Amino acid sequence: MTKEELDEAIGGNKTATRHITASELANIMEYVPVELKLDRKTLDNYYRIGISELLNSKMPISDLNTLKEQGWAYDGNRESIIIFLT
């Protein structure tokens, strides 16, 4: 996967809040590690995937499009993609 493919798929997304099922998480984790994090200001939980891990993964473009549909978006530093949990 290239940075351009990632930007095309995820670049236009705004940070979303959504329920991620265990099955969806398992599908993602076949290719990249996913971290559960806590926003200390808002106390909201979110999942995080590092951009470098994503770019070095063997994730197919179809799965990248699934991340887009789920609402994953760049964080403020564009060092990772995140999705907040409901």
Buried (B, 14 or more C-beta within 10 A) or exposed (E): BEEEEBEBBBEEBEBBEEEBEEEBEEBBEEBBEBEEBEEEEEEEEBBBBBBEBBBEBEBEEEBBEBBBEBBBBBBEEEEBBBBBEE
